[in-house]
C-alpha cells in the first residue's frame, strides 16, 4: 500500500491502480478497504455545481462589434470571454437568438453550432466563445445592420451579449460630441434644410439633432432605425417634417428587428420636439417600440407653433405613445395603441384638437393608468423639491375612440390656477359612470365595445357590427380615413371608416 503515495494524485489513475490491487489480493479485509478507498476518492473529487437562482456570469464585453463586413472579407471572427465568478462549477445553456436564420455562428469548446446545452465552466474559470459572421461580400438582400443576440440561460436567469456588424448599405449617424448634456450628432445645422430620402435606411446611435432654425425633411418610404437609448431631437426653433404616404410610410423603429425583440417596448428613446416658429409635421408615419414615441414640449416659451400629426400609427411604447407638455397639437386619423403606461398623456397648457383617432390600450400586463390622460399641470423635481407647473389647456375631442382593457381608459384633472376646458363630441369612451358624468360630453357612446376587426393583430378597422359605424359628426376637413377612404356623412368614429 505504500506505493500509493508515489502515484500522481489523479482520480482516474488512482482508481485504475486500486482496481488492479483488488484483482491481485485474496484478502477479504484488504479488498473492502480498497473498495472503500475508491468510494472515498470518487466522492472527494466529485464536481460541486453552483445551483442558486442568483447565478450571473461575467463577460469580457456586453456587445461584440464587427467592422464593415460586406466589402472586404467573407468571414470575420471575434472572441468573447465568459467568466464564472463562483467557487463552484456552473452550467449554462448558450444559443443564438436568430437560430438557423442568423448571420452568425459560434464555436464553444471546439464545437460549432447555434445552440449549446449544459456548458460547464469550472470554478473561478472562464471559457472562450469564437463568433463569426457568415455573409458573402456585397451580398444581395443583406440588411444594413447585421445583428443578433447571444443568450445565456443559467439556473433560470437570462443574460445576453449583443452581436453587431455594420453593413455598407445604410447611412450611419454616430455621436461626435455632447450637446446640452446629450451625446449626439448635429445632422442639420443652423439655417440648413436637410433631406432624408429612401435610397438607404438611416441607423442612429445617440441623438440625431436638428439645430435651431434648421429643418429636416424626411421623404416617403424612408426607414429610420434607432439603437438602444438613441433618439431624434428637434431643438428650439427647428423643424421636423415627415412626409410619408399611405403606400410608403416613414418608419421609426429599433435597430433590432428579430421577433425576439418585438416585446421590448424600449428599444430606443424618443422623438423629442421643442417649440419653434414652424410647425412640426408627421403624415403617414409608423413609430414603434420606443421609450416614448413623441415628446412635444416647450422648454422656454411657446412660439405658437403646432405638432400636426395625421394618418400615423404610434404603438408598443414603454411609457407613452404621445407625451405633450405645454404644446399645441392637431391630430387626426391616428392610431395610438399598446403602451405600458399611457398612449396619450397631455400635461400643462396648450390648444389641442383631436379628430377621428383610435386610442386603444390592451397592454396585457396589469397597469393602473388610462389609455388617455388630460390635465392642465405637471410636476418636476428641482433641486430636490417638487415644483408644480400649470397652464391654460383647451382641448377639443371629436369622433375619437378611448378604449382598452381597463375599467377607466380616460381621465382628466385640473388645477384652478389654469384654465382647463376639455370637450368630447361623438366619441366612444370607456369610463365608469361617476367619472363619465363629470365630462363635458355630447352624443358620446359609453362603455360599448367598438368591435375592431382584430385588435390582437393590430387591425383596428371596424367590423360590420361596430357601434362606431356612422355614429360620428361630419368634419369637412377630415373627409378621408387613415386608408384614404372617403368618409360617410355621418362618418364612423375612430381612424377607420
N, C-alpha and C positions, 0 to 999 in steps of 0.2 A: 504493500500500500504506500510505502514511502515514495514510490515512483510517481505518484500523482502530483507531488509538489514540484516536479521538474517538467510537467506538461504545460504548454501555454494555456492561459486562462481564457479559453474559448468554449462556449456552451456546447457546440456540436462536437468538438474534439473530445471534451470530457465525457460526453455521452457515449461516443463510439468506444473510447478506452474502457469505460466501466462495463459496457455490454460485453466486450471481449473478455474481461476478467470474470464476469459471471459465467460465461461459457466454459472457462478453464477451471473453475473451482467446483468442488463437490461438497463443500461445507455449507450446510443449510444456513447457519447463522451469518456467515460471511456474505452469502448471496442476498439475504434480506437486507444487510447493511448497505450493500452496493445498490440495491433497488431503491432503498430509502434515499441514498445519495443522489441518484438520478432525479427523483421527485424533488429533492431539495434544490438542486441546481437549476431544474426547469422552472420551478416556481419563483426562485430568486431572480431569474433573468427574464421573466415574462414581462412584455411591454405593458406599461401603465398608460392609459389614454386619458386625455383631458375631455370630459364629457359635459361640463357645465354649459348652461344655455347662454352664458355671457361671453362665449368664445368669440374673439375677434383676431383676425390675422393682421399683420402689418405688411405694407407693400413699399417697394422702393419708389413708387410713384403712383398717383391716382389717375393719371392719364398718360397713355403711351401714344406718342405722336410720331408721324412719318413725314418725310419731305414729300414734295410733289412727286407722284409716282407714275404718271401716265406718259411722261416724256423722256425718261431716262432708262430705267432698268425694269425688268419684268417682275422682280420679286425683291423686297427689302425685308430684312429681319431685325427685330428689336428684342430686347431681353427685359423680362420683369422678374424681380426677386421677391419671393414671398417668405415672410419670416413667421416662425412660431415662437411667441414670447413666453410660453408657459414651460413649466418644469416637468412636463409630460408630453408624450407623443399626441398629436392631434390628427384627426381625419377630416378631409374636406372634399366636397364634390365641385368640380370645375367645369364650366361649359360656356360656349359662345352663344349668346342670346340669339344671334341671327341664324343659328343652326346650319342646315345644308345650304341655305341661301346666302350665307355670309361670304364676304370677300376676304375673310381672314382664315388662317389655320394656325393651330398651336401645337407645340411639342412639349410634353411633360414627361420627365424621366425617360427620354429617348423614344417616346411613342408619340406619333402624330394623330390628331383627331379633332373632333369638335366638342366631345364630352368625355369627362373622366370621373369615375366613381371611386370613393374611398381612398383618395390620395393621402398617404401618410407623410407627415413632416415631424421629424424627431424633435425631442425637447430642446429648446433654445437653438434650433437649427433652421435651415432655410432650403428652399428649392428654387430652381430657375425654370421659368417658362419662356420658350422662344416663340415669338409671334411673327407671322409673315403675312404680307398682303399678296393676293394672287390675282392680279389684274394685268392683262396684256397692255403694252404701251399703246397709247392713243386708241384704246378700245372704244367701240361704238356703244351708245346707250349706257354709258357708265355715269353714275351720279356724280354731281360736282363735289360732294363731300362723302368720302367713304368712311363710314363709322359703324361701330359695333360695341358691344359690351362684353367683358369677360366677367362672368358671375361666379361667385364663390358661396357655397352653402355649407355652413359649419355649425353643427349642433343646433340646427333650426334657425340660425342667423344668416342673413344675406348681405354680402358686400359686393362691390363692383369696382372694376377698373375700366375706364373708357379707352377705346381704341379709335384713333382719329387720323385720317390721312387726307391731305389736300389734293383735290383734282385740278385740272387745268381749265375746266370749262365753267368757271364762276368768277364773279367779282368778289374779292375778299376784302372786307373792311375790318382792320385791326386797330387797336388803340395806339396812338402815337403821342399821347400826353394826358394830363389831368386838367379838367376844366370845371371850375367851381366844385372841386372835390370829386368829380366823376371821371373815371377813366374812359377815354373815348377818342373819336376822330372827327374833326370838323369836315363834313362832306360838302357843305355849301357855305362859303364864306360871305361876309357882309356884301350885300348888293348883287350876289350871284344868283342865277337861276340854273339849277342842275336838273337834268332829266335822267330818270332810271327807266331803261327800256327792257323789253322781254327777250333780248338777244341771249342773255345768260342770267342765271339766278344770282342773287346777292346773298352773301353769307356774312353776318355781322358778329364780331366779337367786341365786347364792351358796348359803348354807346355810339351810334351814328348821330352826329349833332348838326342841326341846321342853325346857323348863326343868325344874329339879329339882322333884319332887313333882307335875309336870303330866302330863297324859295326852292323847295324840292317838289318836282312833278313826277309822279310815278305813273307810267303808262299801262294800258290794259295788258293783262296776261303776265305781268311781272311777278316773280316768285321771290319772296324775301324770307330767308332762313336765319334765325337768331339763336346764338349759342346761350348756354346757361348764364343767367344774370345780364344778358345783353338787352338793348332797347334802342328806341329812336326818340330823340329829344328835339322838339321844335321850340327853340328858345324864344324869349320875349322879342316880339317884333318880327318873327319869321313866319313862314307859311309852308304848310304841308298840304299838297293836293294829290289825291289818289283817284285816278280816273279809270276804274275798271269798267267792264261791260258784262252783260248777262252771260255771254258766251265765253268771255275771258276776264274773270275777276282777278283782282290783285290779292295774293295770298300772303299773309304774315303767319309764320309758324316756327316751331322749334327746329333745330337742325338734326334732331334725332327722329328719323322717320319710321323706325321699326315699330311694329304693332305693340311690342313690349312697353313702349314709351307713351302710348296713346292715353293711358290713365295717369300720366304725370301731368298734372294741371299747372305746373310752374316750370315749364321748360325754358322760358325766357322771362324777362322782367315786364316791360310795358312800352306802349307808345305814349309819350308824355308831351302834352300840348300846353303852351303858355299863351298869354294874351298877345294880341297883335293888332295892327291896323287892317289886316286882311283876314278873311275867313279861312279856317281850315276846312277842307272838303274831303269827304270819303264817299265814293259811289261805287257800288258793287265790289266790296272787299270782303274777304274772309279772314277773321282774326281769331286764332285758336291756340289753346294751351299756354297762355301767359299767366304770370302772377296777377297782373291787371291788364285787361285788354287795352282800353284807352283811359288815360287820366288827363282830364282837361281842367286846368286851374289857373287862376290869375295869381301871380306871385307878388306883384306890387299894386297895380291898379287895373281896372277894366278899361280897355280901349273900345268896348262896344262891339267887338267882332263876335262871330258865332263859330261854333262847330256845326257844320252842315253834314249830316250823315244820312245816307239813303241806300236802300237795297243791299244792306250789309248784314252779314252774319257774324256775331261775336259769341263764341262758345268755349266751354271746357276751360274755364279760368279759375285759378286758385283762390283769389279773393273777390274781385269784382270784374264784371264784364265791362261796364262803363261807369267810371267814377268822375263826378263833376263837383268842383269846389269853387263856388262863386263864378260860374261860367254861363254864357248864353248858348243854348243848344236848339237846333231844329233837327228832329229825327223822324224819318218816315220810311215805311216798308222795310223795317229791320227786324231781325230775329236775335234776341238775346237769351241764351239758354245755358244751363248746366254750369253754375259757379258754386264753389264750396260755401261762399257767403251770399252775396247778392249779385244778381245780374245787372241791376241798375241801382246806383247809390248817388243821390243828389243831396249835397250838403252846402249850406251857405246860400247866398243870393243868386240871382240870375233870372233872365227871361227865357223861358223854355217852352217849346211846342213839340208834342209827340203825337203823330198821326199814323194810324194803321200799323202798329207794331205788335209783334208777338213776344211777350216777355214771360218765359216759362222755365221754371226750375224744378227739376225732378232728380236733383243730385241724390244718389242712393244712400249716402251716409247721413245720419241724423244731423240736422242743422237747426239753429234757433233763430235764423234770420229769414226775412221775407225775400221774395224774388225782386221786389222793388221797394225802395225807401226814399221818401222825400222829406227834407227838413231844412229850415232856414238858418241853421247854425252848425258849427263843428268845433271840436276841441283839439288843442295841440299842447304838447308838453314843452314849456320854455323854461330852461334853467331849473328844471325840477318842479316847476309849478304848472298846473293845468290852466290854460287860458282859453276862454270861450270866445269864438268869433261868430258874428251873425251878419245877416244881410237881408235885403228885400228879395223874396222869392215869388215869382209869378209863373205858374205852370198851367198849361192847357193840355189835357189828355183827351183825345178824340179817337174812337174806333180802335182802342188798344185792348189786348188780352193780357191780364195779370193772373197767372195760374201756376199750379205746381203741386207738389206732394205734401206741403204743409197746410195747416188749417188757415193760417193767415199768410197770404202771399203779397200783401200790400200794406204798408204802414206809412203814416205821416206824423210829423211832430213839428212843433214851432216854439219859439221864444218870443215874448211880447216886444222885445227890443227891435225886432224887424218885422216887416210885413210878410205874411205868408198866405198866398192866395193860390190854392191848388184845386182845379176843376176837373171833373170826369164826365164826359158826354159819350153815351152809346158805347161804353166799354163793357167787357166781361171781367168780373172781379171775384177772386176767391178770398173771402174775409169773413170773420164771424160777425154775427148780427150787431153786437154792441159797437164795433168799430165801423161797420158799414153805415150805420145811422149817423155817424159823425162826418161822413164825407160830403163834400159839395158835389153831388152827382145828379145826373139827369138821364133817364132812359137807359140805365145800365142793367146788365144781366148779373145776377148774384148767385154764386156757388153752383153754377151749372157746368158740367164737363164740356169743354169745347169740341171734343171728338175729333182730334187730329187723325190724319191718315195712319201714321205710325211714328209716334214720338220717340219710341225706343231706338229707332233708326234715324232720328233727327229729321223726320219728314213731318213738317208742321203745316202742310196743306190741310184743308178742311174736308172731312168726309161728307157725303151727301146728307148725313143726319145731323150735322153740326148745327147747334143753335146760333152760331155766329153768322150763318148764311143770311144775307140780305137784312141784317139787323143793325147796320151802321147808318150814318148820316153822310150824304154825298158831299165830297170835297172836290171842287173843280181842279184844285192844284195837285191832287193825288188821284189822277184818273186812270192809273195803271197799277198793278200789284208788283210784287218783287220778281215775278216771272215775266213781266211785260204784258200781262193780260189786261184787257180793258175792264175797268170797274163797272159793276152794275149800278143802277140807281133805284132803290138804295143799295149800297155796297155791303160786302161782308166785313165783319170785324177781324182785325189782325192783318198780317203781312200778305196773306194769300187770299185771293178772291175765290 
